Amino acid sequence: MLEHNEHSRKRKYGWVNQWAKMTGERAKIDAKVNNTYIVYATKDGLVKEFPNGEIKPYTEERQGKSNEI
């Protein structure tokens, strides 16, 4: 049986945490330059974050699109 302790929670490759953080920061910069928003998951669900710092719940907007193929 596997034991879970503080040591087992560390990632095998420590650079992955830094890479993920930098990727998120880059997405925010790109959104600001292109005047768009980013979408990410929180404990309450998906949210949209706008360049001005406004955060709104993400709802899928399917205007004129159909699920049919």
Secondary structure, 3 states (H helix, E strand, C coil): CCCCCCHHHCCCCCHHHHHHHHHHHHHHHHHHHCCCCEEEEECCEEEEECCCCCEEECCCCCCCCCCCC
